[in-house]
């Protein structure tokens, strides 16, 4: 599985994912630090990547476009430190991997995880 890490998340999360056997790149490494969310979304879709972000706009894009890819993980945390994000990823990624491969939006909060299959809404 390949991950595209959005700017609100730390480069430490990219390092963490790589150390755990995943392909990961931060948007800034692609020269996309100031790109619009839609451009990041499109890049991830074309390159079969899962978007990791703390930005709710990706959920809005999925709802508006009725896309089935890319999958998106959105972190909604009281403590968005890289250590906390990485810990939550480590403890949950294996249980959400199948949904991400099929197409899903996953909201990770401090006390719960919500998973919604894509596409969202009617075409």
C-alpha positions as CSV (number, residue, x, y, z in Angstrom):
1,X,0.0,0.0,0.0
2,X,1.2,3.5,-0.9
3,X,0.5,6.6,1.1
4,X,0.5,10.3,0.2
5,X,0.9,12.3,3.3
6,X,-0.6,15.8,3.3
7,X,1.1,18.9,4.8
8,X,-0.8,19.0,8.1
9,X,0.9,15.7,9.1
10,X,4.6,15.5,10.0
11,X,7.4,14.1,7.9
12,X,7.9,11.8,10.8
13,X,4.8,9.9,9.8
14,X,6.3,9.3,6.3
15,X,9.5,7.9,8.0
16,X,7.3,5.8,10.3
17,X,5.4,4.3,7.4
18,X,8.5,3.5,5.5
19,X,10.1,1.8,8.5
20,X,7.0,-0.4,8.7
21,X,7.2,-1.5,5.1
22,X,4.9,0.9,3.4
23,X,5.6,3.2,0.5
24,X,5.1,6.8,1.6
25,X,5.8,10.3,0.4
26,X,4.8,13.7,1.7
27,X,3.3,16.1,-0.8
28,X,6.1,18.6,-0.2
29,X,8.6,16.0,-1.5
30,X,6.7,16.1,-4.8
31,X,6.7,19.9,-5.0
32,X,3.0,19.9,-4.1
33,X,3.3,21.7,-0.7
34,X,1.0,24.6,-1.9
35,X,-1.1,22.5,-4.2
36,X,-4.9,22.6,-3.9
37,X,-6.5,19.6,-2.2
38,X,-8.2,18.6,-5.5
39,X,-4.8,18.3,-7.1
40,X,-3.5,16.2,-4.3
41,X,-6.6,14.0,-4.5
42,X,-6.2,13.6,-8.2
43,X,-2.5,12.7,-7.9
44,X,-3.3,10.1,-5.2
45,X,-6.0,8.6,-7.4
46,X,-3.8,8.4,-10.5
47,X,-1.0,6.8,-8.5
48,X,-3.1,4.3,-6.4
49,X,-2.2,6.0,-3.1
50,X,-4.1,6.5,0.1
51,X,-4.2,10.1,1.3
52,X,-3.4,10.8,4.9
53,X,-4.5,14.2,6.2
54,X,-6.0,16.2,9.0
55,X,-8.0,18.2,6.4
56,X,-11.7,17.6,6.2
57,X,-11.8,18.9,2.6
58,X,-10.8,15.5,1.3
59,X,-14.1,14.1,2.6
60,X,-15.9,16.9,0.8
61,X,-14.2,16.1,-2.4
62,X,-15.1,12.4,-2.1
63,X,-18.7,13.3,-1.5
64,X,-18.9,15.8,-4.4
65,X,-17.1,13.6,-6.9
66,X,-18.7,10.2,-5.9
67,X,-15.2,8.7,-6.5
68,X,-14.3,5.2,-5.4
69,X,-10.6,6.1,-5.2
70,X,-8.4,7.3,-3.7
71,X,-9.0,6.1,-0.1
72,X,-8.5,8.8,2.5
73,X,-7.6,8.6,6.2
74,X,-8.4,11.8,8.1
75,X,-7.1,12.3,11.6
76,X,-9.3,14.3,14.0
77,X,-7.3,14.3,17.2
78,X,-7.0,16.5,20.3
79,X,-3.2,15.7,20.3
80,X,-2.1,15.5,16.6
81,X,1.6,14.9,17.5
82,X,3.5,12.7,15.1
83,X,3.9,10.2,17.9
84,X,0.2,10.0,18.6
85,X,-0.7,9.8,14.8
86,X,1.9,7.0,14.3
87,X,0.7,5.1,17.3
88,X,-2.9,5.2,16.1
89,X,-1.7,4.1,12.6
90,X,0.3,1.2,14.0
91,X,-2.5,-0.1,16.2
92,X,-5.2,0.2,13.5
93,X,-3.8,-0.1,10.0
94,X,-4.0,-3.9,9.7
95,X,-7.7,-3.7,10.6
96,X,-8.6,-1.1,8.0
97,X,-6.2,-2.2,5.2
98,X,-8.9,-4.3,3.4
99,X,-11.3,-1.3,3.3
100,X,-8.6,1.0,2.1
101,X,-7.7,-1.3,-0.8
102,X,-11.4,-1.4,-1.8
103,X,-12.0,2.3,-1.4
104,X,-12.9,4.0,1.9
105,X,-12.8,7.1,3.9
106,X,-11.5,6.5,7.4
107,X,-11.9,9.0,10.2
108,X,-9.5,8.3,13.1
109,X,-10.5,10.1,16.3
110,X,-9.1,9.8,19.8
111,X,-11.8,7.4,20.9
112,X,-13.2,5.8,17.7
113,X,-12.6,5.0,14.1
114,X,-15.3,5.5,11.5
115,X,-15.1,3.8,8.1
116,X,-17.3,4.6,5.1
117,X,-17.1,2.6,1.9
118,X,-16.6,4.6,-1.3
119,X,-18.3,6.0,-3.3
120,X,-20.2,8.3,-1.0
121,X,-23.7,9.3,-2.2
122,X,-25.4,8.6,-5.4
123,X,-23.9,9.0,-8.8
